[in-house]
Amino acid sequence: LDIGHARDDDKVNPFVKSRAADTIQSQCANVNHTHLHDSFDQKSRVDHWPPMHKDGIIRWIEVFEGLQAIGYGGHFIFEDGRGEDPDVWMEHAATFPERFVERRLATENTEGHGG
């Protein structure tokens, strides 16, 4: 599964849409390795930044909710930065788990689920 490069029949990445988790649940049950990188306006930006780039448009919370729902136990691969500063890219990739948890908690608190 290639999160940043996936496209529906309408040529739009399904993981930028509001039903990203449903897409994974309905189409990705047998996936065993997932490429993680953010997506942008494909016409003007590179799209190999690690997940949750400040300008990225992938719905990461929903993506991981979908992976959790299918019991995903496969591998995660971070795509390289392709022309980006490697030190900045590595820092961004290394801090992804922490930033994901922070965003998830903030989302839960905003939605009234966080207690």
ABEGO torsion letter per residue (X at the ends): XBAAABBBAAGBBAAABAAAAAAAAAAAAABABBBBBBBBBAAABBAABBBGBAABABBAAAAAAAAAAAGBABBBBBBBAGGBBAAAAAAAAAAAAAAAAAAAAAAAAAAGAAX
